[in-house]
Amino acid sequence: MYGVTPDMLGKMYVAGSLQNTDDGFSFEIKNKIESGSVSGIAKLAVDGDEVALEGATVTINDKTKAVGDISWSASLYVPYGATLKIAVPGTLAAGEHTLTMQINVPELGRISIPITDTIG
């Protein structure tokens, strides 16, 4: 787990997965590093503005969990190769967006995953 670079974290984003949904927007992150746990999503910013995570969910292996229910005492195990779908209330305008998601990983501390993609 040591030696994880920002470039490696940027490659975790599933290109083209950013999209508006019926009740917000979603995107996907694929674990390309190694199996581990997520003990919280600390922050999500869209185009530099922090987004409220109330009502946001994470889906892995067809199981959905509220972002607020993920904590140090209730971590989310993420096997190598697994894809997380993050769904957030509120839609995004068409065009390019830059997102930054900060997550707590017990093995690494707080990491930041940069995302840039376009909604048509």
SULFENCOR-V611283 format. One record per helix or strand of 3 or more residues. SS is the DSSP state (~ for helix, > for strand). FROM is the first residue (numbers start at 1). LEN is the number of residues. If there is no record, write none. Layout:
ss | from | len
SS | FROM | LEN
SS | FROM | LEN
This chain:
ss | from | len
~ | 6 | 5
> | 19 | 3
> | 24 | 7
> | 36 | 3
> | 40 | 7
> | 57 | 4
> | 63 | 4
~ | 67 | 3
> | 76 | 3
> | 83 | 7
> | 95 | 11
> | 109 | 11
